[in-house]
Amino acid sequence: MDRWLKSGSCSSRSGDADEGNQTGAKKKKTDIPKYRQYKEDYVLLGFTATNSDPPEALCFFCGERLANSSMKPAHLQRHLKTKHQCHVGKPVEFFKRKLSDFQCSQKVLQKATTTSGKALKASLAVSLLIAKAKKPFSIAEELILPAAGMMAEIMVDKKTADQLKAIPLSHQTVSRRVREMSADIQDQVVNKMKASQSFALQVDESTDISGQAHLVSFVRYIDEDDIKEHILFCKKLEEHTTGEAIFNVINQFFSEQGLSWKSCMSMCTDAAASMTGKVKGLVARIKKENPDVEWTHCIIHRESLASKKMSPQLHGTLNDAIKVINFIKSRPLNSRLFHTLCESMGSEHTELLLHTEVRWLSRGRILTRLFELRDEVASFLSEHESPFATYFENTTWLAQLAYLADIFSKLNELNLSLQGKDTNILNLYDKVAGFQKKIELWKKTCSGGEFTCFPLSDAYFSINNYEKGTLKPVIVEHLTSLISAFKSYFPDIHERSVQLDWIRNPFLFSEHEKLPICFQETLIEVCADRGLKLLFESSNVTRFWSSVMKEHPDIGKMALEKLLPFGSTYLCEASFSALSIIKSKQRNKLNVNLEQSLITAVASVPPRMEKIISEHQPHISH
C-alpha cells in the first residue's frame, strides 16, 4: 500500500505540474480557475468529500476538513499517519465500513439540527402567544405542550406527538423568550425614533394590585409612509411618584438608549400636580431640557372632568341611585334574590351594574340599567321594607333618573368615540366641538318643552303623563352648566381646529390662511397636483402628508408635526388594564418580567423572529 501511495504521490506531483501548466495556459485565455476533484481511492486514506463548491476533503474519522488545495494523496496520507496511526494498513472493508458509519451519523446530526431549529422557532411562537394572551409562563409546560401532544397522538400518530415534546417550553424558557422578544421590539422602536428625529410621548402612572407604582409611556413618530405609535417602556417607580421622580426615570431611559430631549416635540398627560406643577412638575422639568416641547391635557380626561359638574338636585339623585345599587349588589344574598325575582318577572336583564369612579363609562351604564329595571327594583325594595323604596314612588325622582341615564349615555358615546388607537388631534377636536354644538341644540329644544333628544325621559313623560314643566328648569340648568364646563376645559377649540383646516383638507386651501408666503406657495402646488388629490381621496390624512413630504419636505414635515401629538392617554390606560391582567392576585409578586411581558403583550410591532433565532444555537432542551 505504501508503494502505491508513493507512486501515486509521484504521479500526482508530475500530474500536478502538468495540470498547473495547463491551468496557467487556460487562465491566460479564459481566467476560469480549476479545482481539484475527489477520487474514490481517497477512501483508503480515510477521506470523503463535502458537497460544497469547490469540494473539500473531509476526514470520516475525526471530521476535520482540509481545503481543496490540500486534496492531494500526500497531504491526506500525512493526516492519516499523524492523527490516525492506528488505522494505517487496515483492509479496504474497514475504511468502507467507517465511511458508511460516518455518513449515517451525519444524517442523524443534520436531522437533529433541523428538528432543533424548528423546535426553537415553535418555542418563540408559542411564547409570543402566551405573552399576547397575558397568561402565566407555566401554562405552556402545564397545559399547552401536553394538550398539543395529546391532540397530535390522536389526530396524527405517536411519532409526531413525541417530536412535539422536543419543543423547549418550561416557564424559565418562556420567560427568557419573552425577554428576548420585548428587547427586540424596544430596539426596533428606539431605532425608528432616532431615524424620525422627532417624536411625541404620552405618559401616565398607576399602581398595580400589590401597590407598586408603574410609569408607562407610548411614543408616536414619523415613519417612512405614516405616523406610527408604539409602547416605549413600563418602568417601576421605586419610591415617590413626584414629577422629578418621573422625569428621572424617563431621562435615564433616554440616556441609556441615546435619545435626545430636543427631538421630543409633545407630551400628553393628565392634569395631576406631579405632571403639570409649574416648578417641579414633569412638563416643567422637561421644558428645562427642551423649551419648545408642547403639553397636551388628555382630551378624554378633560371630557370626564367637564361631565362631573351638575346641580345639587341631580347630584343627589345620582347618589341615591348608587345607594340603591349598592344595597342590592354589595350583599350576595340580596343579589341572588334579585336575580331570581327578575327571572320570575321575565325581565330582559337580571343583574344591576356596579358604579366606580375609576371606570369612565360606568355612570351611563349603571343608570340606564337601573332605570330599565325600576319596576323590579321597586318590588324588591318593598319586599325587604327598605327605605329606598320611596324613591321609586316619586315620579320626579324617576324623571330625574331617566334624564341622567340619557345625558350620561350621550357622554358615554362621546367618550367611546375619543378612544382608540391611531387617533389624531384633528379628529378629537372635531368630535368635542360637535358635541358642544349638540348640547346647545339640546338646551334650545328642552327650553321649548321638547324632550325627544332624550329618549328615556321622553318615553317616561309620555307614559306617566308627567308634567314636563316641572323638570324643564333642572334640565336646562344642567345643560347650561355643561356648556360652561366644556368651554372651560376646551377653550377656543373651534378656532384651533380651523387653524389646522389646511392639514385636514389642503384642497380647500384659502389664500387668507395664516401661513408664511413660502408655505402658501408650496400649498398651491400641492393643490394643483391631481395625482396628490387622488391620493388624498384614497388614503388617510397622515399617509397623504407622508407622501407629500417626499416631494415637498417643508410643508409635509410641518403638517406631520401638527398631527404628531397624542390627544389622549388612552393607550396608557389600556396598558394599565393589560397590566392588571398580567399581574393578578395569583401573580402579585411578578416584578422581574413585568415590563417585558407588558411590552410583548400590547406592542403593535412584531418581534423579528428570524433575527432572534439566528442569535441562538438550536438545541433540544427544556
Phi and psi in degrees as a GROMACS rama.xvg file:
@    title "Ramachandran Plot"
@    xaxis  label "Phi"
@    yaxis  label "Psi"
@TYPE xy
-64.8738  -37.9613  ASP-2
-64.3846  -38.3763  ARG-3
-64.2067  -39.0606  TRP-4
-66.8068  -39.3199  LEU-5
-67.8279  -45.0922  LYS-6
-66.239  -38.0133  SER-7
-64.2987  -37.818  GLY-8
-66.542  -41.3438  SER-9
-65.1872  -46.9459  CYS-10
-62.351  -33.0457  SER-11
-66.5176  -40.6988  SER-12
-65.5205  -45.1769  ARG-13
-66.0566  -38.5702  SER-14
-64.0802  -37.8736  GLY-15
-63.7603  -39.9309  ASP-16
-64.0055  -46.1073  ALA-17
-62.0583  -42.1831  ASP-18
-63.261  -39.3133  GLU-19
-63.0012  -40.9725  GLY-20
-64.2383  -42.6777  ASN-21
-64.2125  -42.7904  GLN-22
-62.527  -42.3236  THR-23
-61.1561  -39.222  GLY-24
-65.2399  -40.5774  ALA-25
-66.8952  -38.2367  LYS-26
-61.751  -33.7492  LYS-27
-65.9061  -28.5365  LYS-28
-93.1136  -47.6856  LYS-29
-115.978  -18.0617  THR-30
58.8924  29.4127  ASP-31
-97.5566  119.716  ILE-32
-69.7368  147.772  PRO-33
-116.438  127.857  LYS-34
-103.751  156.623  TYR-35
-72.5972  142.529  ARG-36
-107.265  149.467  GLN-37
-76.6319  141.185  TYR-38
-117.02  144.509  LYS-39
-59.5621  -27.9814  GLU-40
-66.6856  -16.3449  ASP-41
-69.7194  -11.6107  TYR-42
-61.5127  -34.8492  VAL-43
-69.0769  -9.99374  LEU-44
-103.518  4.25043  LEU-45
85.9748  22.1827  GLY-46
-125.595  140.646  PHE-47
-118.274  -172.523  THR-48
-124.137  151.305  ALA-49
-81.8814  167.987  THR-50
-91.3588  9.09091  ASN-51
-75.976  168.685  SER-52
-122.897  108.821  ASP-53
-78.5084  160.19  PRO-54
-68.1528  150.021  PRO-55
-121.112  151.831  GLU-56
-77.5184  132.376  ALA-57
-126.69  116.268  LEU-58
-73.408  124.699  CYS-59
-91.4797  11.1207  PHE-60
-94.976  -46.5025  PHE-61
-117.601  -8.46092  CYS-62
81.481  7.05672  GLY-63
-74.8227  140.796  GLU-64
-101.103  140.993  ARG-65
-116.512  143.309  LEU-66
-62.1988  161.809  ALA-67
-59.5693  -33.3105  ASN-68
-68.9769  -18.2528  SER-69
-94.8551  6.75833  SER-70
-80.3405  65.1047  MET-71
-125.106  143.926  LYS-72
-54.484  -37.6586  PRO-73
-64.5351  -43.8112  ALA-74
-67.1872  -39.6673  HIS-75
-67.9193  -39.014  LEU-76
-64.2688  -40.8079  GLN-77
-62.9624  -39.8662  ARG-78
-63.1732  -41.8515  HIS-79
-64.7073  -45.1923  LEU-80
-70.1164  -34.04  LYS-81
-76.3882  -44.675  THR-82
-107.361  -17.3919  LYS-83
-136.237  53.0289  HIS-84
-57.1855  -33.1871  GLN-85
-67.7125  -16.8702  CYS-86
-98.4665  -1.74706  HIS-87
-69.6329  132.003  VAL-88
87.1349  2.4841  GLY-89
-69.4369  155.119  LYS-90
-69.062  165.48  PRO-91
-60.4554  -39.2477  VAL-92
-60.14  -35.3979  GLU-93
-62.6184  -46.9993  PHE-94
-65.6739  -39.0324  PHE-95
-66.5281  -38.4349  LYS-96
-65.6453  -40.8191  ARG-97
-65.5714  -36.6722  LYS-98
-65.3866  -41.725  LEU-99
-63.1371  -43.378  SER-100
-61.5057  -41.4106  ASP-101
-64.1883  -42.9854  PHE-102
-64.2405  -37.7939  GLN-103
-65.1186  -42.7562  CYS-104
-65.0273  -34.7259  SER-105
-64.5625  -39.7304  GLN-106
-65.3467  -42.1054  LYS-107
-63.7904  -42.7134  VAL-108
-64.2301  -43.0843  LEU-109
-63.7923  -41.4519  GLN-110
-64.7507  -41.2067  LYS-111
-65.4102  -39.1064  ALA-112
-66.0025  -42.213  THR-113
-62.8015  -44.4567  THR-114
-61.9148  -40.4743  THR-115
-64.9196  -40.2086  SER-116
-63.2062  -42.0748  GLY-117
-66.7373  -37.7431  LYS-118
-64.5452  -39.4318  ALA-119
-63.8921  -43.2151  LEU-120
-63.766  -42.122  LYS-121
-64.8376  -38.3563  ALA-122
-61.5252  -42.6397  SER-123
-65.5429  -43.1879  LEU-124
-63.8697  -43.6066  ALA-125
-67.8886  -39.5801  VAL-126
-62.0025  -36.9083  SER-127
-65.6401  -40.9356  LEU-128
-62.2905  -41.3002  LEU-129
-63.8223  -43.2979  ILE-130
-65.2373  -42.55  ALA-131
-64.0272  -34.8724  LYS-132
-81.8517  -5.94938  ALA-133
61.2448  37.7902  LYS-134
-97.9695  158.827  LYS-135
-61.2851  148.104  PRO-136
-64.674  -28.6478  PHE-137
-70.2326  -11.614  SER-138
-65.0744  -26.5113  ILE-139
-65.7916  -48.4542  ALA-140
-74.2305  -33.4919  GLU-141
-84.7541  -31.1734  GLU-142
-128.233  -52.4269  LEU-143
-64.0568  -50.4221  ILE-144
-65.0786  -46.9427  LEU-145
-61.5968  -38.883  PRO-146
-66.0977  -43.0296  ALA-147
-62.8648  -41.1463  ALA-148
-64.5411  -40.5318  GLY-149
-65.8974  -43.708  MET-150
-64.8569  -41.2367  MET-151
-64.1052  -39.9629  ALA-152
-66.8934  -37.3525  GLU-153
-76.379  -43.9126  ILE-154
-87.1265  -29.3382  MET-155
-116.526  -92.2398  VAL-156
-162.484  171.108  ASP-157
-68.405  -30.953  LYS-158
-62.3373  -42.7756  LYS-159
-64.7455  -39.8823  THR-160
-62.3982  -38.706  ALA-161
-67.2493  -33.8048  ASP-162
-66.2145  -35.3893  GLN-163
-65.5966  -28.2302  LEU-164
-66.1747  -15.5371  LYS-165
-78.5463  -9.73757  ALA-166
-73.4863  122.609  ILE-167
-74.7691  111.354  PRO-168
-139.136  32.0693  LEU-169
-67.9453  161.979  SER-170
-64.4124  -30.409  HIS-171
-68.0483  -39.2003  GLN-172
-67.1169  -45.152  THR-173
-61.3684  -40.6749  VAL-174
-60.3263  -42.4184  SER-175
-66.9093  -40.3903  ARG-176
-62.384  -44.4683  ARG-177
-62.4994  -39.8159  VAL-178
-63.1057  -42.2  ARG-179
-67.0801  -41.9412  GLU-180
-67.7551  -40.9161  MET-181
-65.6627  -38.4726  SER-182
-63.7605  -38.6681  ALA-183
-67.7607  -41.2472  ASP-184
-62.3487  -47.0966  ILE-185
-62.9224  -38.4003  GLN-186
-63.2551  -41.1783  ASP-187
-61.8062  -45.0505  GLN-188
-65.0246  -44.7077  VAL-189
-62.1558  -42.6678  VAL-190
-63.1497  -38.1222  ASN-191
-65.9471  -38.9447  LYS-192
-61.8689  -43.0619  MET-193
-65.713  -38.518  LYS-194
-69.1892  -32.9405  ALA-195
-71.662  -37.5137  SER-196
71.7101  -0.562898  GLN-197
-152.693  135.323  SER-198
-151.416  164.38  PHE-199
-123.855  149.622  ALA-200
-120.339  150.293  LEU-201
-125.754  136.484  GLN-202
-134.699  139.06  VAL-203
-152.023  157.27  ASP-204
-127.96  141.827  GLU-205
-154.857  168.227  SER-206
-111.03  148.965  THR-207
-93.2998  -170.3  ASP-208
-65.8029  -23.7316  ILE-209
-93.7621  4.24371  SER-210
87.3265  4.27134  GLY-211
-80.9307  130.719  GLN-212
-83.4743  138.418  ALA-213
-129.963  142.868  HIS-214
-111.528  120.297  LEU-215
-112.423  138.701  VAL-216
-134.681  137.965  SER-217
-114.965  152.392  PHE-218
-125.09  146.529  VAL-219
-127.668  130.627  ARG-220
-141.6  164.464  TYR-221
-87.4504  115.457  ILE-222
-95.0463  -171.623  ASP-223
-61.7251  -44.5916  GLU-224
-125.398  8.47498  ASP-225
-169.56  176.089  ASP-226
-97.348  125.725  ILE-227
-112.806  149.476  LYS-228
-132.263  136.437  GLU-229
-146.015  159.127  HIS-230
-70.0342  139.22  ILE-231
-102.13  -49.6746  LEU-232
-162.713  167.366  PHE-233
-138.062  104.603  CYS-234
-111.238  144.792  LYS-235
-82.7817  133.432  LYS-236
-93.1304  108.051  LEU-237
-63.9233  -43.3722  GLU-238
-125.599  -93.8251  GLU-239
-81.5911  159.875  HIS-240
-116.273  34.6665  THR-241
-76.0152  168.211  THR-242
-59.4482  -39.1045  GLY-243
-65.1174  -41.8898  GLU-244
-65.4043  -40.3065  ALA-245
-65.674  -42.3026  ILE-246
-61.7616  -42.0573  PHE-247
-61.0514  -38.2529  ASN-248
-65.1565  -47.2554  VAL-249
-65.8362  -42.23  ILE-250
-64.3885  -38.8441  ASN-251
-63.3371  -41.4284  GLN-252
-62.7905  -43.2462  PHE-253
-60.8634  -40.8804  PHE-254
-65.7582  -42.7975  SER-255
-65.5741  -35.2297  GLU-256
-94.3824  -2.52127  GLN-257
73.5073  31.3902  GLY-258
-95.426  150.273  LEU-259
-112.469  139.697  SER-260
-66.7302  -23.096  TRP-261
-64.325  -23.2137  LYS-262
-85.7124  -11.7587  SER-263
-81.0133  117.181  CYS-264
-98.0691  -28.75  MET-265
-149.107  150.544  SER-266
-135.783  126.656  MET-267
-114.375  124.733  CYS-268
-143.215  179.573  THR-269
-83.4109  -171.924  ASP-270
-102.662  26.9082  ALA-271
-63.8739  152.074  ALA-272
-59.7459  -34.9157  ALA-273
-65.7443  -23.2357  SER-274
-91.5694  -39.9638  MET-275
-112.316  6.01985  THR-276
-55.4682  136.637  GLY-277
-68.8943  -25.0522  LYS-278
-107.096  -53.2528  VAL-279
-113.849  8.69432  LYS-280
-68.5075  161.56  GLY-281
-59.7846  -47.6703  LEU-282
-63.0049  -42.568  VAL-283
-62.3524  -38.0854  ALA-284
-68.9649  -36.7693  ARG-285
-69.0175  -36.9998  ILE-286
-63.4101  -23.1867  LYS-287
-68.1789  -30.622  LYS-288
-85.0931  -35.6302  GLU-289
-144.578  96.2894  ASN-290
-62.5067  -18.5405  PRO-291
-86.5237  -5.04771  ASP-292
-67.5924  138.392  VAL-293
-103.947  143.855  GLU-294
-107.179  134.387  TRP-295
-118.801  123.741  THR-296
-78.543  125.494  HIS-297
-46.3975  121.669  CYS-298
-65.3549  -37.3488  ILE-299
-65.1129  -39.5698  ILE-300
-65.4729  -40.7951  HIS-301
-64.2353  -41.8193  ARG-302
-62.5004  -40.1216  GLU-303
-64.866  -40.8243  SER-304
-66.3987  -41.1409  LEU-305
-65.4919  -33.5037  ALA-306
-77.5  -10.6704  SER-307
-77.5818  -21.7285  LYS-308
-76.9242  125.759  LYS-309
-155.892  166.845  MET-310
-69.8563  157.6  SER-311
-57.412  -34.1629  PRO-312
-64.4089  -48.8471  GLN-313
-69.6972  -34.5944  LEU-314
-64.55  -37.1878  HIS-315
-65.3822  -39.8255  GLY-316
-63.2463  -40.9601  THR-317
-62.2579  -44.4818  LEU-318
-64.3271  -39.4777  ASN-319
-63.0515  -40.1257  ASP-320
-62.9747  -39.8702  ALA-321
-66.0258  -37.8635  ILE-322
-63.334  -40.9072  LYS-323
-62.8368  -44.6862  VAL-324
-63.7636  -43.6872  ILE-325
-64.6988  -33.867  ASN-326
-60.9284  -36.9002  PHE-327
-87.5011  -44.7863  ILE-328
-80.615  -28.0498  LYS-329
-79.3732  -12.1003  SER-330
-112.646  116.448  ARG-331
-56.5091  -39.0598  PRO-332
-64.6134  -46.3096  LEU-333
-61.0649  -38.3214  ASN-334
-63.8716  -41.0899  SER-335
-68.4976  -42.2594  ARG-336
-65.0492  -39.1497  LEU-337
-66.8014  -37.9526  PHE-338
-60.1624  -44.8851  HIS-339
-64.0638  -40.7848  THR-340
-61.7485  -44.0618  LEU-341
-63.6188  -38.7744  CYS-342
-66.3437  -40.737  GLU-343
-66.884  -28.581  SER-344
-89.7324  0.164896  MET-345
68.2095  34.5442  GLY-346
-74.685  152.573  SER-347
-68.5508  -37.6421  GLU-348
-114.216  151.37  HIS-349
-121.612  2.54633  THR-350
-135.934  146.796  GLU-351
-90.1342  163.108  LEU-352
-107.609  144.011  LEU-353
-81.7484  151.214  LEU-354
-103.57  139.187  HIS-355
-146.614  140.118  THR-356
-70.6836  -23.4608  GLU-357
-70.738  -37.8029  VAL-358
-82.9827  124.668  ARG-359
-62.4046  -37.1998  TRP-360
-98.8695  8.39742  LEU-361
-69.3188  -36.4508  SER-362
-63.2824  -47.7426  ARG-363
-61.8336  -40.4801  GLY-364
-71.645  -44.3008  ARG-365
-69.1549  -35.343  ILE-366
-71.3817  -40.3901  LEU-367
-63.1641  -44.3161  THR-368
-64.9415  -41.3827  ARG-369
-63.4953  -41.709  LEU-370
-66.9989  -38.5938  PHE-371
-65.41  -32.6913  GLU-372
-102.618  25.9958  LEU-373
-62.1971  -37.7158  ARG-374
-67.7959  -42.9497  ASP-375
-64.6493  -41.7396  GLU-376
-65.0386  -42.9232  VAL-377
-60.9876  -42.0575  ALA-378
-65.3121  -42.359  SER-379
-64.6505  -44.5188  PHE-380
-66.0531  -34.9447  LEU-381
-67.3938  -40.9646  SER-382
-62.8392  -33.3394  GLU-383
-96.6756  9.00033  HIS-384
51.4878  43.5323  GLU-385
-84.0183  140.288  SER-386
-64.7091  -17.4785  PRO-387
-69.8835  -13.4521  PHE-388
-63.3929  -26.1215  ALA-389
-65.6351  -25.9584  THR-390
-59.5532  -40.3829  TYR-391
-82.9813  -1.45395  PHE-392
-96.3078  -7.92278  GLU-393
-96.7348  110.689  ASN-394
-66.063  -33.6755  THR-395
-65.8102  -41.6007  THR-396
-62.9164  -42.7055  TRP-397
-66.6936  -36.2211  LEU-398
-65.2648  -40.0107  ALA-399
-67.0025  -38.0459  GLN-400
-61.982  -41.9242  LEU-401
-62.4832  -42.8469  ALA-402
-65.3557  -42.9142  TYR-403
-62.3828  -39.7502  LEU-404
-62.8311  -39.6103  ALA-405
-66.7994  -52.0446  ASP-406
-68.1037  -36.8177  ILE-407
-75.2134  -26.5705  PHE-408
-65.3233  -39.392  SER-409
-68.4663  -36.9331  LYS-410
-65.7039  -35.2858  LEU-411
-63.1441  -41.1145  ASN-412
-60.9085  -42.221  GLU-413
-62.7776  -44.9422  LEU-414
-59.7182  -44.6431  ASN-415
-64.5528  -37.0275  LEU-416
-68.6426  -22.3869  SER-417
-84.4318  -13.8282  LEU-418
-86.5262  170.637  GLN-419
115.888  169.643  GLY-420
-90.2247  161.448  LYS-421
55.2632  36.7446  ASP-422
-87.7992  155.231  THR-423
-124.677  162.342  ASN-424
-62.6789  -29.524  ILE-425
-66.7088  -47.461  LEU-426
-63.6933  -40.3702  ASN-427
-66.0813  -42.2254  LEU-428
-61.0831  -42.5143  TYR-429
-61.6202  -42.0609  ASP-430
-67.5092  -40.317  LYS-431
-67.9929  -43.2845  VAL-432
-62.4128  -39.2236  ALA-433
-64.9947  -38.8748  GLY-434
-66.9337  -37.6965  PHE-435
-60.2358  -40.1742  GLN-436
-67.3022  -34.3077  LYS-437
-64.5366  -41.5086  LYS-438
-60.3677  -42.7535  ILE-439
-63.0487  -38.1915  GLU-440
-65.3461  -44.2979  LEU-441
-61.0873  -40.9117  TRP-442
-62.1386  -41.9355  LYS-443
-65.4307  -44.5948  LYS-444
-69.8755  -39.3201  THR-445
-67.7306  -34.3455  CYS-446
-62.7184  -29.2737  SER-447
-87.8446  6.39796  GLY-448
84.3412  14.7926  GLY-449
-107.899  123.889  GLU-450
-122.026  23.5033  PHE-451
-66.8983  -18.6854  THR-452
-71.0275  -14.8603  CYS-453
-117.771  92.5776  PHE-454
-60.6045  -43.4486  PRO-455
-64.6798  -44.2815  LEU-456
-64.0132  -45.9896  SER-457
-62.1043  -41.2365  ASP-458
-66.2287  -40.2424  ALA-459
-65.4813  -42.8369  TYR-460
-60.3962  -40.2672  PHE-461
-71.7159  -43.7196  SER-462
-69.7829  -40.1275  ILE-463
-98.5882  7.67942  ASN-464
49.5767  41.9902  ASN-465
-76.4527  139.574  TYR-466
-74.3136  109.26  GLU-467
-63.4593  -32.6165  LYS-468
-61.5183  -22.3228  GLY-469
-67.3798  -39.8689  THR-470
-96.0597  -15.4421  LEU-471
-55.3791  -45.8392  LYS-472
-61.0506  -35.8675  PRO-473
-66.4313  -44.1679  VAL-474
-66.7074  -45.945  ILE-475
-62.3924  -40.3211  VAL-476
-63.579  -41.0277  GLU-477
-67.1847  -41.4016  HIS-478
-65.3496  -35.7618  LEU-479
-64.0437  -45.0234  THR-480
-67.4196  -31.5876  SER-481
-67.4511  -40.9391  LEU-482
-61.2351  -43.3651  ILE-483
-64.0884  -41.3492  SER-484
-65.4735  -42.5034  ALA-485
-65.5467  -37.4404  PHE-486
-67.0764  -31.9905  LYS-487
-70.1579  -42.5527  SER-488
-85.4923  -18.7584  TYR-489
-128.733  65.9325  PHE-490
-70.4865  138.181  PRO-491
55.2568  32.0185  ASP-492
-67.1393  -34.5351  ILE-493
-66.4228  -43.1999  HIS-494
-64.91  -40.7014  GLU-495
-63.8878  -38.9418  ARG-496
-67.5084  -40.4635  SER-497
-63.3593  -37.878  VAL-498
-62.0053  -20.3959  GLN-499
-106.753  15.136  LEU-500
-62.4288  -30.6766  ASP-501
-65.646  -23.6409  TRP-502
-82.222  -41.2984  ILE-503
-61.1012  -43.1085  ARG-504
-151.691  93.38  ASN-505
-65.9873  -17.7057  PRO-506
-82.6079  -1.46044  PHE-507
-104.736  25.2409  LEU-508
-60.0477  136.418  PHE-509
-114.5  144.755  SER-510
-66.0212  -14.417  GLU-511
-91.7721  7.38188  HIS-512
-62.0331  142.779  GLU-513
-84.1731  70.7395  LYS-514
-127.81  151.656  LEU-515
-57.9624  152.449  PRO-516
-56.3616  -41.4923  ILE-517
-60.6246  -38.7894  CYS-518
-71.8529  -36.7644  PHE-519
-63.3545  -39.5636  GLN-520
-63.7172  -44.0686  GLU-521
-64.9425  -38.1674  THR-522
-65.524  -34.0623  LEU-523
-64.5598  -39.8026  ILE-524
-63.0845  -40.8411  GLU-525
-62.8656  -44.5569  VAL-526
-64.9864  -30.1286  CYS-527
-81.5457  -10.5579  ALA-528
-85.8631  106.063  ASP-529
-68.5258  -29.6806  ARG-530
-62.4915  -42.7  GLY-531
-67.4895  -32.3078  LEU-532
-65.596  -41.7818  LYS-533
-63.2996  -39.3776  LEU-534
-63.9375  -39.835  LEU-535
-61.643  -36.4128  PHE-536
-74.469  -20.9281  GLU-537
-108.737  -0.621086  SER-538
-138.213  169.749  SER-539
-79.6761  172.068  ASN-540
-66.819  -35.1812  VAL-541
-71.4977  -40.1501  THR-542
-65.8621  -36.7427  ARG-543
-62.0125  -49.2251  PHE-544
-71.1636  -25.3311  TRP-545
-64.9955  -38.0862  SER-546
-69.9667  -39.3301  SER-547
-62.3476  -37.5897  VAL-548
-61.2659  -26.9739  MET-549
-68.2619  -31.7896  LYS-550
-98.672  -34.5124  GLU-551
-128.492  81.1785  HIS-552
-57.0034  -40.7483  PRO-553
-65.8965  -55.3804  ASP-554
-68.4109  -34.9127  ILE-555
-66.284  -44.2388  GLY-556
-65.6507  -39.3894  LYS-557
-62.6999  -42.5964  MET-558
-65.3534  -43.7215  ALA-559
-66.3845  -34.5302  LEU-560
-68.0453  -29.4025  GLU-561
-73.2977  -29.399  LYS-562
-87.2207  -11.4399  LEU-563
-69.1734  -39.6501  LEU-564
-61.4018  145.144  PRO-565
-71.6461  143.281  PHE-566
-95.9855  -16.0001  GLY-567
-152.662  171.829  SER-568
-103.551  29.3916  THR-569
-57.1288  -42.7407  TYR-570
-62.533  -38.6294  LEU-571
-65.9979  -43.0754  CYS-572
-62.6406  -42.1198  GLU-573
-64.2278  -34.2373  ALA-574
-68.6253  -34.5584  SER-575
-65.7877  -33.8498  PHE-576
-63.955  -42.5179  SER-577
-64.9242  -36.7632  ALA-578
-63.4879  -38.2359  LEU-579
-67.9332  -25.9993  SER-580
-78.1446  -41.7998  ILE-581
-66.2644  -49.04  ILE-582
-101.169  81.1281  LYS-583
-92.9607  -173.186  SER-584
-61.6139  -35.0987  LYS-585
-76.66  -20.3943  GLN-586
-122.615  37.2578  ARG-587
-70.2863  -8.06382  ASN-588
-103.007  8.05289  LYS-589
-72.3791  114.996  LEU-590
-134.001  -34.9403  ASN-591
-63.7598  -48.6071  VAL-592
-104.464  18.6416  ASN-593
-66.1338  -48.9796  LEU-594
-62.8039  -44.1662  GLU-595
-63.3548  -39.8185  GLN-596
-64.9122  -42.7784  SER-597
-67.2498  -44.5994  LEU-598
-60.0873  -46.4679  ILE-599
-66.1247  -33.3878  THR-600
-72.1178  -41.6473  ALA-601
-104.842  -6.50256  VAL-602
-64.9151  139.575  ALA-603
-93.4686  -12.2393  SER-604
-96.0052  129.483  VAL-605
-77.9661  150.773  PRO-606
-69.6547  151.358  PRO-607
-83.8844  91.3784  ARG-608
-60.0217  -45.6539  MET-609
-62.8781  -36.7667  GLU-610
-66.7495  -42.9346  LYS-611
-64.2172  -41.58  ILE-612
-64.7275  -38.8916  ILE-613
-64.6579  -21.6819  SER-614
-89.4002  0.773547  GLU-615
-111.808  153.198  HIS-616
-100.115  108.352  GLN-617
-58.4211  134.756  PRO-618
-156.38  147.134  HIS-619
-84.2667  108.107  ILE-620
-160.377  150.278  SER-621
